[in-house]
Amino acid sequence: MKPNSLYAQLELIQEPLDRPIQTDYSIARAWAEAKRRLSLVGSALLTYLCGSADLSVTVKRDRWGNTLFVAHDPVSQQRRTFSSEQELRVWVDQRYYQ
Protein backbone atom coordinates (compact mmCIF):
# COMPACT_ATOMS: atom_id res chain seq x y z
CA MET A 1 0.00 0.00 0.00
CA LYS A 2 1.32 3.42 -0.91
CA PRO A 3 1.86 5.92 1.91
CA ASN A 4 -0.57 8.48 0.47
CA SER A 5 -3.14 5.81 -0.31
CA LEU A 6 -5.00 6.17 2.99
CA TYR A 7 -5.11 9.96 2.61
CA ALA A 8 -6.42 9.57 -0.96
CA GLN A 9 -9.16 7.24 0.25
CA LEU A 10 -10.17 9.58 3.06
CA GLU A 11 -10.29 12.61 0.78
CA LEU A 12 -11.98 10.60 -2.02
CA ILE A 13 -9.13 11.36 -4.38
CA GLN A 14 -8.92 8.98 -7.28
CA GLU A 15 -5.54 7.47 -7.96
CA PRO A 16 -4.31 7.74 -11.55
CA LEU A 17 -4.49 4.57 -13.58
CA ASP A 18 -1.38 2.91 -14.94
CA ARG A 19 -2.63 3.27 -18.49
CA PRO A 20 -4.53 6.25 -19.93
CA ILE A 21 -8.21 5.87 -20.62
CA GLN A 22 -9.01 5.78 -24.31
CA THR A 23 -11.43 8.62 -25.05
CA ASP A 24 -11.33 8.85 -28.84
CA TYR A 25 -14.59 6.91 -29.27
CA SER A 26 -17.66 9.07 -29.05
CA ILE A 27 -21.31 8.97 -29.98
CA ALA A 28 -20.78 11.55 -32.72
CA ARG A 29 -18.06 9.45 -34.32
CA ALA A 30 -20.20 6.29 -34.15
CA TRP A 31 -23.19 8.16 -35.63
CA ALA A 32 -21.07 9.54 -38.48
CA GLU A 33 -19.81 6.05 -39.30
CA ALA A 34 -23.36 4.64 -39.20
CA LYS A 35 -24.61 7.40 -41.54
CA ARG A 36 -21.73 6.74 -43.94
CA ARG A 37 -22.52 3.02 -44.07
CA LEU A 38 -26.25 3.62 -44.47
CA SER A 39 -25.53 6.03 -47.31
CA LEU A 40 -23.48 3.39 -49.13
CA VAL A 41 -26.19 0.77 -48.65
CA GLY A 42 -28.85 3.24 -49.80
CA SER A 43 -26.90 4.13 -52.94
CA ALA A 44 -26.35 0.48 -53.80
CA LEU A 45 -30.04 -0.30 -53.24
CA LEU A 46 -31.15 2.64 -55.38
CA THR A 47 -28.83 1.60 -58.21
CA TYR A 48 -30.12 -1.97 -57.98
CA LEU A 49 -33.79 -0.97 -58.02
CA CYS A 50 -33.64 1.84 -60.58
CA GLY A 51 -30.80 0.65 -62.72
CA SER A 52 -27.75 2.60 -63.69
CA ALA A 53 -27.62 5.41 -66.22
CA ASP A 54 -24.03 4.50 -67.09
CA LEU A 55 -23.08 3.16 -70.47
CA SER A 56 -22.21 -0.54 -70.42
CA VAL A 57 -19.78 -2.10 -72.87
CA THR A 58 -19.35 -5.84 -73.40
CA VAL A 59 -16.53 -7.35 -75.42
CA LYS A 60 -17.59 -10.40 -77.44
CA ARG A 61 -16.27 -12.52 -80.27
CA ASP A 62 -18.23 -13.57 -83.33
CA ARG A 63 -18.07 -17.06 -84.84
CA TRP A 64 -15.00 -16.12 -86.90
CA GLY A 65 -13.08 -14.90 -83.86
CA ASN A 66 -13.40 -11.18 -84.55
CA THR A 67 -13.66 -8.92 -81.52
CA LEU A 68 -16.92 -7.00 -81.17
CA PHE A 69 -17.75 -4.19 -78.76
CA VAL A 70 -21.43 -4.15 -77.78
CA ALA A 71 -22.48 -0.88 -76.12
CA HIS A 72 -25.78 -0.36 -74.34
CA ASP A 73 -27.04 3.09 -73.38
CA PRO A 74 -29.83 2.65 -70.78
CA VAL A 75 -30.96 6.27 -71.08
CA SER A 76 -31.78 6.14 -74.81
CA GLN A 77 -32.26 2.35 -74.86
CA GLN A 78 -29.80 2.06 -77.75
CA ARG A 79 -27.67 -1.01 -78.29
CA ARG A 80 -24.86 -0.68 -80.81
CA THR A 81 -22.19 -3.11 -81.97
CA PHE A 82 -18.76 -1.92 -83.12
CA SER A 83 -15.88 -3.77 -84.71
CA SER A 84 -13.17 -1.57 -83.20
CA GLU A 85 -12.56 0.29 -79.99
CA GLN A 86 -11.96 3.48 -81.96
CA GLU A 87 -15.47 3.35 -83.50
CA LEU A 88 -16.92 2.82 -80.03
CA ARG A 89 -15.05 5.82 -78.63
CA VAL A 90 -16.28 8.07 -81.48
CA TRP A 91 -19.88 6.99 -80.85
CA VAL A 92 -19.54 7.57 -77.09
CA ASP A 93 -18.16 11.08 -77.69
CA GLN A 94 -20.88 11.95 -80.23
CA ARG A 95 -23.81 10.74 -78.14
CA TYR A 96 -23.22 13.50 -75.57
CA TYR A 97 -23.58 16.18 -78.27
CA GLN A 98 -26.87 14.87 -79.68
N, C-alpha and C positions, 0 to 999 in steps of 0.2 A: 504494500500500500504506500502510495506517495505521501510525503509529509503534508502537503497542502490539500490532500484529498478530503480529509475530514472537514476542513474549513469550506471547501467547495461544496460539499454536501449540505452543510449547515446554511450556507448563503444561497443555495440553489443555483450555483454556478455550474454550467455544463462544461465538462472537460472536452477539449478538442479531440476529434477522432484522428486515428493514425492516417487514414486516407481521406482525401477531400470528397465531399458529396458531389455527385454528378448532377448538375442543374441545367444542362443544355436541352433537356427534353421538356417541352411545354405543350399545353393544350393548343396554342396557336400553331405551333409547328406540326402537330399531329393533324389538325384540321386542314392545314394547307396541303399536306400530303394526301389526305383523304379526298379533297376536292380535285387535286391533280389526277389521281387515279380514276375518280368518277368521270372526269372530263374525257380521259382516254377511252374508257369503256363506252361512254355516250357517243363519242365520235365514231368508234368502230361499229356500234349498233346502228347508228344513223346511216353510215355507208352501206352496211349490210342490207338494211331495209329499203333504202331509197336507191341504191346503186351508186356507182361512181360516175362523174361527168368526165373522167379522164379517158383519153384515147388509149385503146388497147391494141397492141401489135403482137401477132403470132407469127412465128417463122415455121413454114412447112416446106415439104418437098413434094413435087408432083411425081407421077409414075416414071418419069424419065430421069429423076434425080435432080432436077433444077430447083433452086431455092426460090420460094415465094414468100412474100411479106403480105400478110392479111391484116388490114387495119380496120378497126371498128370504132366509129364515133357514136357514142350513146346519145349525144345531144341531138344530132341530125338523123340518127338511125341509118347512117350510111356504112356500108361494108365494101371496102375496095381491096383489090389484090394487085400487088406490084411485083415485077420481076427483079427489081434492083432496090437497094437501100436508097440510092440517090433519088429515084422516082418517088419513093415514099416520103423522103424529106421535103421534096418540092411540094407535094400534095399537102403535107402537114403545114408548111409555111403559108400556102395559098388559102387554106380553109379559114384562117383567122382574118383574112382580108375580104372575105365574101359576105 
